[in-house]
Amino acid sequence: MSFPFFKSLFTKESKSLKLPDSILIKQIKSIADSNELILFNNIAIYHHAKKYIIPLLLLDKKRGLYIFEKKEWTYDELKNATIEQAQYQETSTNTLSYQNIQSLINQKLNELTHKDGVPIYNYLLMENLNASQYKHLDDSFKKLLPENRIVFSDSTKEDIVKKLEKVQLSPTPLASSNHILGNLLIQYSILDKDLQPHLASKEQIAFLDSEFDGIHKLQAVQQSGKSSVLLLKSITQKLNNSDEKIIILKPTVLAVDLLKKRLLEIIEHAIVEIDFSTIEIVTPLELVNRHLSSLKMDLLKEDLHIADVLMLKKFHHSETIFCDDADLFDSSFTNYLKHIQEGKKLLLVNIPSEDADFQFKRSFISINTTIKFHQANQHAKTLQLVLNLLKTEKSLSILCEKQTQEKLLDDMTTYIKQKAHLIDSTQSLMNQKLDALVLTGYDDINEVNIQNLILLDICTTSQDKIEYALKRAQKSVHIIYEKECQISQELKEKYENS
C-alpha cells in the first residue's frame, strides 16, 4: 500500500489549512505563556512575491525556532502503509518534512541581516494518532518521523515540554526576538528612527490581524506607532490582495511626504514586491479636489470645505481609506468620508469617540527626554539657549507663533551667525531642512521627529498642541514663558518633577 499524499509531504510545499484552537494547540499556547516563548498561530512569511503559511511558529530565545505542521492522518490510514524517502531530497537532522520553508527563513534573515540564520526545528501535530498507535507503525515511518518530533493526540504538557527541551541550548547567544521576528515577520515589524526592526506590541498585532468592513475607529495615544502600523496594515492588505487600492490621509503636505518616505523604507526592508503606487498618501484637500474635478467644479486652494453637492454625489476614491489624525479635521470632513465610503472600508484614527473598535494605549516615548522650565524674557532666553545648545547639538527646533518666528529669524542671523530654517508644512519635504536649527509653528510638526525642542508662546497655544509637541521630542525640551498662566502651571505640575 502506498500513500502518494503522504509521500508528497517530502517532495513539495505543504499548503496548511488554518489551525483551530484544538486541545493540543491550547496546550502549546499554555506552555508558551508559562515559559516565556513567543508563539504565532497560522502566521504568514512574505518574501519577494511569495507568501508562505506556517501553522504554528514558536521562538525559544535560548534554542531557536520551532515549526509545527498539522497532519490529519489516522492510525487506520497508516497502519498498513510504508514510505520511502523521496529522491533528490536534502537530508537534515533538524527537519521532518524537509520543506523549503527553512531555507526561505534563513535566506530572508540573511538578506536582511547579512548573518547566519537561527536554528530551526520541525515538529508534527498528530491529533488523530496517539503514542501507542505510533509504536505499531512500519519502521519506515519511525525513521523519517522520529517520535521525539511528534506531538500525539494524547501528549500531555509535560510530554510536549520534554520534546521541546530535547533540543540543545544554543552554544552561543541567539539574536534578540526583535531581531529574529522583526526581520522575519515583516507584517509586524516596526522600524525605529535608525531603521532597526521592533516586533509590534500585542495591541498593534490585534489590529494588524483584524479583518474589517465598513466604518471602524482606532484610538491611539501619541507615539504609539499608529502611523507605522497603518503602513504595515496597508502593505499586508496589498500582499493579500494585489488589486486593492488604499488611501491614507495625513493633514499636511509635509506629513504626507514624511509618511511616503517611511513607506518606502518599510517596503525596502521587508523585501516584498508590491505596487506601492496603489498605496496613496494624500491630504484631505487633495482627496476632495479629486471629487470636485470629477464634477467639473472649481478646486479648493487652501481651506478645506465640503460643498453640499459633494454630500449628494458618490465618488469612488478607493476600496479602503485610513484617515490618520481624524481629530485634526472638522466633523464635516469625517462625515464626507463616511458618505463616500458607504459599503467600503473606512478607518478613523483618533476621532472623538467612546466606542473605538481598536485601542493603542501604550506609548513608546523615550524615557530619556528631559523637560526644563524657564521663566524669563522668551526672546533673550531663546537666543541664549540656542547658543549653548548648538555647541553640542546639530538638530534644534523652536516652536512659536509666526510673529515670534520673524523676530527670532532676524536676531539669529545677527547674533548667532547660524542660519535658521523655517518649516512650512504646506510645502513638500524636498523644500525643507529638518535636521538643523529650525523655526516652525505648532501646526507644522505632524510626523516630524524632533531631537531638541524649545517651546515659546505657550500661554496662547492650546494644551493639546503643546502635548503633541512634547511627545515628538526625543532628547530635550525647554519651555520658556514670561508670566505664569494656567497652561504653564499645569505643565509644571505634570512634568517638572517627573
C-alpha positions in Angstrom: 0.0 0.0 0.0 1.4 3.4 -0.9 0.5 6.9 0.3 1.1 9.4 -2.5 -0.3 12.3 -0.4 1.9 11.3 2.5 4.9 10.9 0.2 4.2 14.3 -1.2 5.0 15.8 2.1 8.6 15.2 1.4 8.7 16.5 -2.2 6.8 19.7 -2.3 5.5 22.6 -0.2 2.7 21.8 2.1 -0.4 24.0 1.9 -1.5 24.1 5.5 -5.0 25.0 6.5 -5.7 27.4 9.4 -5.5 25.6 12.7 -8.4 25.7 15.0 -7.7 26.0 18.7 -7.7 22.3 19.4 -6.7 20.8 22.7 -3.1 20.4 21.6 -2.9 24.0 20.3 -4.3 25.2 23.6 -1.6 23.1 25.5 1.2 24.6 23.4 -0.1 28.1 23.9 -0.2 27.5 27.6 3.4 26.2 27.5 4.5 29.3 25.6 2.8 31.6 28.1 4.4 29.9 31.1 7.9 29.5 29.6 8.3 33.0 28.0 8.2 31.5 24.5 6.8 33.7 21.6 4.1 31.9 19.6 2.3 32.7 16.4 -0.6 30.7 15.0 -1.2 30.5 11.2 1.5 33.0 10.5 2.5 34.2 7.0 6.1 34.7 5.9 6.3 37.1 2.9 9.4 37.1 0.7 9.6 38.9 -2.6 6.3 38.0 -4.4 5.6 34.8 -2.4 3.6 34.0 0.7 4.2 31.0 3.0 1.8 30.0 5.8 3.3 28.3 8.9 0.6 26.7 11.0 2.4 27.2 14.3 5.7 29.1 14.9 7.4 29.2 18.3 10.5 31.1 19.3 12.6 29.9 22.2 15.2 32.6 22.8 17.7 30.0 24.0 17.2 27.4 21.4 15.7 28.8 18.2 12.6 28.5 16.1 10.1 25.6 16.2 7.8 25.0 13.2 4.8 22.8 13.8 2.9 21.1 10.9 -0.5 19.6 11.4 -1.5 16.3 9.8 -4.9 14.7 9.9 -3.7 11.1 9.3 -5.4 8.4 11.4 -4.0 5.1 12.6 -6.3 3.2 10.3 -4.9 5.1 7.3 -1.3 4.5 8.3 -1.1 1.0 9.8 -0.6 -0.9 6.6 1.4 1.7 4.8 5.1 2.1 4.1 7.0 5.1 2.9 10.3 5.8 1.2 12.3 8.9 1.2 11.9 10.9 -2.0 14.8 11.2 -4.4 16.9 14.4 -4.6 15.8 15.2 -1.1 18.3 17.1 1.0 18.7 15.4 4.4 18.8 17.3 7.6 18.8 16.2 11.2 16.7 19.3 12.1 13.7 18.6 9.8 10.8 16.2 9.4 9.3 17.2 6.1 12.3 18.9 4.5 10.2 21.6 3.0 11.8 24.7 1.6 10.4 26.8 4.4 13.7 26.5 6.4 15.8 27.7 3.5 13.3 30.5 3.0 13.6 31.7 6.6 17.4 31.5 6.5 17.5 33.3 3.1 15.2 36.1 4.3 17.2 36.6 7.6 20.5 36.6 5.6 19.3 39.1 3.1 18.1 41.4 5.9 20.9 41.0 8.4 23.8 39.5 6.4 24.3 37.0 9.1 23.6 33.3 9.5 20.0 32.4 10.4 18.6 31.0 13.5 18.4 27.2 14.3 15.0 25.8 13.1 13.3 22.6 14.3 10.3 20.9 12.7 7.6 19.1 14.6 4.3 17.4 13.7 0.9 17.8 15.4 -0.8 14.4 15.0 -4.2 15.0 16.6 -5.7 11.7 15.3 -2.8 9.4 16.3 -1.7 8.5 19.9 1.7 7.4 21.1 0.7 3.8 21.5 -0.6 3.6 17.9 2.7 5.1 16.6 4.6 2.2 18.0 2.7 -0.2 15.7 3.6 1.7 12.5 6.1 0.5 10.0 9.7 1.3 10.8 9.9 3.4 7.6 7.7 5.9 9.3 9.7 5.9 12.5 12.9 6.6 10.6 11.5 9.6 8.8 9.2 10.7 11.6 11.1 10.3 14.8 8.9 10.0 17.9 10.6 12.9 19.7 9.4 15.3 17.0 5.8 14.3 17.1 3.1 15.7 19.4 0.4 13.0 19.7 -3.3 13.3 20.4 -2.6 12.0 24.0 0.5 14.1 24.7 0.5 15.9 28.0 2.0 19.3 28.7 4.9 17.5 30.3 5.4 15.3 27.3 5.5 18.3 24.9 7.9 20.3 27.1 10.3 17.3 27.3 10.3 17.0 23.5 10.9 20.8 23.0 13.7 20.8 25.6 15.4 17.8 23.9 16.7 20.4 21.5 20.1 21.6 22.9 20.6 25.1 24.1 22.3 27.2 21.6 26.1 27.3 22.3 26.2 31.0 21.5 23.5 33.6 22.5 20.8 34.0 19.8 19.9 37.4 18.4 17.1 39.2 20.2 13.4 38.4 19.5 13.1 41.8 17.9 16.0 41.0 15.6 14.7 37.5 14.6 11.0 38.0 14.4 11.1 41.7 13.5 13.1 40.7 10.4 11.2 37.6 9.6 7.6 38.7 10.2 7.6 42.0 8.3 3.8 42.4 8.8 4.6 43.0 12.5 7.9 44.8 12.0 8.0 48.5 13.2 11.2 50.3 12.2 12.7 52.8 14.6 14.4 56.1 13.6 17.6 54.1 12.9 15.6 51.6 10.7 16.1 48.8 13.1 13.1 46.4 13.4 11.0 46.0 16.5 8.2 43.5 16.9 4.8 45.1 17.2 3.0 45.1 20.6 0.0 42.8 21.3 -2.5 45.6 20.8 -0.8 46.5 17.5 -0.8 42.9 16.3 -4.5 42.5 17.2 -5.3 45.5 14.9 -3.0 44.2 12.1 -4.6 40.8 12.2 -8.1 42.2 12.1 -10.4 41.9 9.1 -13.0 44.6 8.9 -15.5 46.1 6.6 -17.5 49.3 6.9 -16.5 52.1 9.3 -14.2 51.4 12.2 -12.4 53.6 14.8 -8.9 53.4 16.3 -7.9 55.4 19.4 -4.1 55.8 19.8 -2.0 57.7 22.3 0.8 59.9 21.0 3.9 58.0 19.9 2.1 54.7 20.0 3.3 53.8 16.5 -0.1 54.3 14.9 1.3 55.8 11.6 3.8 52.9 11.2 1.0 50.4 12.0 -1.3 52.0 9.3 1.5 51.5 6.8 2.0 47.9 7.8 -1.7 47.2 7.6 -1.7 48.8 4.1 1.2 46.7 3.0 -0.2 43.4 4.3 -3.6 44.1 2.7 -1.8 44.7 -0.6 0.2 41.5 -0.2 -3.0 39.5 0.3 -5.0 41.4 -2.4 -2.8 43.0 -5.0 -5.8 44.6 -6.7 -6.8 46.6 -3.7 -6.3 50.3 -3.7 -5.6 52.1 -0.3 -5.6 55.7 0.6 -4.0 57.1 3.8 -4.9 60.7 4.8 -2.5 63.0 6.6 -3.2 66.6 7.5 -0.3 68.4 5.7 1.8 68.1 2.6 5.0 67.7 4.7 3.4 64.9 6.8 2.3 63.2 3.6 5.9 63.3 2.3 7.4 62.0 5.6 4.9 59.1 5.6 5.7 58.3 2.0 9.4 58.2 2.9 8.6 55.8 5.7 6.5 53.6 3.4 9.4 53.2 1.0 11.8 52.3 3.9 9.4 49.6 5.2 8.9 48.1 1.7 12.7 48.1 1.1 13.3 46.5 4.5 10.6 43.9 4.0 12.0 42.5 0.7 8.5 42.2 -0.8 7.2 43.0 -4.2 4.1 45.2 -4.3 2.9 48.1 -6.4 3.3 50.8 -3.8 1.8 53.3 -6.2 -1.6 51.8 -5.2 -1.0 52.9 -1.6 -1.6 56.6 -1.9 -0.8 59.0 0.9 -2.6 62.3 0.4 -4.0 65.4 2.2 -7.8 65.8 2.7 -7.6 68.8 0.3 -6.2 66.6 -2.5 -8.9 64.0 -1.9 -11.7 66.5 -2.0 -10.3 68.2 -5.1 -10.4 64.9 -7.0 -14.1 64.7 -6.3 -14.6 68.4 -7.3 -12.6 67.8 -10.5 -14.9 64.8 -11.5 -17.8 67.2 -11.1 -16.0 69.9 -13.1 -16.2 72.3 -10.2 -13.6 74.8 -9.0 -10.8 73.3 -6.9 -10.0 74.3 -3.4 -6.7 76.2 -2.9 -6.0 76.3 0.8 -9.0 76.0 3.2 -10.8 72.6 3.3 -14.5 73.0 2.7 -17.1 70.3 1.9 -19.7 71.7 -0.5 -23.3 70.4 -0.2 -23.1 68.9 -3.6 -20.3 66.5 -2.5 -22.7 65.0 0.1 -25.2 64.3 -2.7 -22.8 62.7 -5.2 -20.9 59.5 -4.8 -17.3 59.3 -5.8 -15.1 56.1 -5.7 -11.7 57.1 -4.4 -10.5 53.6 -3.2 -11.7 50.4 -1.5 -10.0 51.4 1.7 -9.3 54.8 3.4 -7.3 55.2 6.6 -7.9 58.7 8.0 -5.0 59.3 10.4 -5.3 62.2 12.9 -9.0 62.5 12.3 -9.3 64.6 15.4 -7.5 67.4 13.4 -10.3 67.6 10.8 -13.7 69.2 11.0 -16.6 66.9 11.5 -17.9 67.9 8.1 -14.9 66.2 6.5 -15.2 62.9 8.5 -19.0 62.9 7.6 -17.9 63.3 4.0 -15.6 60.3 4.3 -18.5 58.2 5.8 -20.6 59.3 2.8 -18.2 58.3 0.1 -17.0 55.1 1.8 -20.5 53.7 2.4 -20.3 50.0 1.6 -16.5 50.2 1.6 -13.7 50.3 4.3 -13.0 53.4 6.4 -10.8 53.7 9.5 -11.0 56.9 11.5 -8.0 57.4 13.8 -8.4 59.4 17.0 -11.8 60.7 16.0 -13.5 61.8 19.3 -15.5 58.7 20.3 -16.2 56.5 23.2 -16.8 53.3 21.2 -13.4 52.7 19.5 -13.0 49.3 17.9 -9.2 49.3 18.5 -7.0 51.0 21.0 -3.3 51.6 21.3 -2.8 52.5 24.9 1.0 52.1 25.1 3.2 55.0 24.2 6.8 54.5 23.1 8.1 57.9 24.2 11.7 58.0 25.1 12.2 57.9 28.9 15.4 59.9 28.4 13.7 63.1 27.3 14.4 65.9 29.8 12.0 68.8 30.3 13.1 72.1 31.8 11.1 75.3 32.5 12.4 78.8 32.2 10.5 81.9 33.4 12.3 84.7 31.6 12.2 87.1 28.6 11.4 84.5 26.0 13.3 86.3 23.2 16.6 86.8 25.1 16.4 83.4 26.8 15.8 81.6 23.5 18.9 83.2 21.9 21.0 82.2 25.0 19.7 78.6 24.9 20.3 78.3 21.2 23.9 79.5 21.6 24.6 76.9 24.3 22.8 74.0 22.7 24.4 74.4 19.3 27.8 73.8 20.9 26.8 70.1 21.3 23.7 69.6 19.2 23.1 69.8 15.4 19.3 69.5 15.5 17.3 72.1 17.3 13.6 73.1 16.8 11.9 76.2 18.1 8.1 76.2 18.1 6.4 79.5 18.3 3.8 81.8 16.6 4.6 83.4 13.2 5.3 86.8 14.6 7.8 85.4 17.1 9.4 83.4 14.3 10.1 86.5 12.2 11.7 88.4 15.0 13.9 85.5 16.0 14.9 84.8 12.5 16.4 88.4 12.2 18.2 88.2 15.5 19.7 84.8 14.9 21.2 85.9 11.7 22.8 88.9 13.5 23.8 87.4 16.9 24.2 83.6 16.4 25.5 83.7 12.9 23.9 80.4 12.0 21.1 80.2 9.5 17.8 79.2 10.9 15.4 77.3 8.6 11.6 77.8 8.5 9.5 74.7 8.3 6.3 75.2 6.3 4.1 72.1 6.4 2.3 73.2 3.2 5.5 72.6 1.3 7.0 69.3 0.3 9.8 67.5 2.1 12.4 68.4 -0.6 11.9 72.1 0.2 12.6 71.6 4.0 15.6 71.2 6.1 14.5 69.4 9.3 17.8 68.2 10.8 19.2 71.6 11.7 18.3 74.8 13.5 14.6 75.3 12.6 11.8 77.6 13.4 8.2 76.4 13.0 4.7 76.6 14.2 2.7 74.1 16.4 0.6 73.1 13.4 3.5 72.2 11.2 5.1 69.3 13.1 2.8 66.4 12.2 5.0 63.3 11.7 8.2 65.4 12.2 10.8 63.8 14.5 12.4 66.3 16.8 15.6 65.9 18.8 15.8 69.0 20.9 12.9 71.4 21.3 12.3 74.9 22.6 8.7 75.9 23.2 7.5 79.5 23.1 4.2 81.3 23.2 2.7 78.5 25.4 0.1 80.7 27.1 -1.6 81.5 23.8 -1.4 77.9 22.5 -3.8 75.0 23.2 -2.6 72.4 25.6 -3.3 69.6 23.1 -0.8 71.2 20.6 1.8 71.6 23.3 1.3 68.0 24.5 1.7 66.8 20.9 4.9 68.8 20.5 6.3 67.4 23.8 5.8 63.9 22.7 7.6 64.5 19.4 10.8 65.4 21.2 13.4 62.7 21.8 16.2 64.3 23.8 15.4 67.6 25.5 12.7 70.2 25.9 13.0 73.8 27.1 9.7 75.6 27.9 10.1 79.4 28.1 7.4 81.7 29.4 7.5 85.3 30.7 4.4 85.2 33.0 2.7 82.4 34.8 -0.5 81.3 33.2 -2.9 78.3 33.6 -1.1 76.3 30.9 2.4 76.9 32.4 1.2 75.9 35.8 -0.5 72.7 34.6 2.6 71.8 32.6 4.9 72.4 35.5 2.7 70.3 37.8 2.7 67.5 35.3 6.3 67.5 34.1 8.6 69.5 36.4 9.2 66.7 39.0 8.5 63.7 36.8 
